[in-house]
Amino acid sequence: MEQLEEQIAHLIRAVDDLSDVVARQEGEIATLTRRVHMLMQREGERESQTTGGTVTGDERPPHY
């Protein structure tokens, strides 16, 4: 019985640790998503100002 209690305690700690990691990663993903969105907007604005076109994201570079 004592061994099972010890294993449960270790598992609870592991779950808590993993929960903290997931919560931290969720915040990082949200931050990175906002940054990517901001950069895409900025690039789209820059492209439309310089060429009058729009950025589609799947255009091939001119050297292809």
N, C-alpha and C positions, 0 to 999 in steps of 0.2 A: 504494500500500500504506500509506503514512504517513497519508494522508487517512482511510482506513478505520480505522486504529488510533485516530486522533483522535476519529472519530465514535463508536467503541465506548467510548472512555474517557468521552465526554460522556454517552452512554446509560447507562453503568454508574453514573455519578454521579447522573443523574436518577432511576434506579431506586432507588438508596440513599436519596435525599432523599424520594422518594414513600413508601418503606417506613417511614421515620421518621415521616412525617405520618400514615400509616395506623395505626401503632402508638400514636401519641399520641391519635388519634381513638378508637381502641378503648378506651383507658383512660377517656377522657371519656364515652363512651357507657355504659360499665359504671358509672361514678359516677352519671351521670344516671338510669340505670335503677334503681339502688338507691334514689336519692332519690325517684323517682316511686313506687316500691313502698312506701317508708316513708310518703310523704304519703297514698297511697291507704289504707294501713292506719290511719293516724291519723284520716283523715276518716271512714272506716268506723266506727271506735270512737266518734268524736264523734257521728256520726249515730245510732248505736244507743243511745247514752246519752241523747240528747236526745229522740228520738222513738220509740225502741223498734223502729225499722225497720232495714232494711239498705240500703246504697248499691248500686245496680245500675249506675250510670254512664250509663244512657240515659234516666233520668227527666227529664221536662220540668219546668222551674221552675214554681212555683205561679202566676205572673203570666201564663202562656199560656192 
